[in-house]
Amino acid sequence: MNAFQEKMASNIKDYTTGKMNLNNFRATLMEHNVPIDATLDKLIRKHESGDFQTYNEFGKVIFRQLNG
């Protein structure tokens, strides 16, 4: 895992554990050129509504987008 992937993994972990709020998470995704498509937006909305999504669920979607 390179430094960029480690930083993104840390950001996902912070968001899923409540250490990062929604606005900061979305800003971080945009900063790293991660497109917020329908799948990612749905995960975020479910997480925010109290149906907490895991690191693995977010990581799978985000890293697939980053790796093309």
Stockholm file with secondary structure:
# STOCKHOLM 1.0

chainA/1-68         MNAFQEKMASNIKDYTTGKMNLNNFRATLMEHNVPIDATLDKLIRKHESGDFQTYNEFGKVIFRQLNG
#=GR chainA/1-68 SS CCHHHHHHHHHHHHHHTTSSCHHHHHHHHHHTTCCCCHHHHHHHHHHHTTCCCCHHHHHHHHHHHHHC
#=GC SS_cons        CCHHHHHHHHHHHHHHTTSSCHHHHHHHHHHTTCCCCHHHHHHHHHHHTTCCCCHHHHHHHHHHHHHC
//
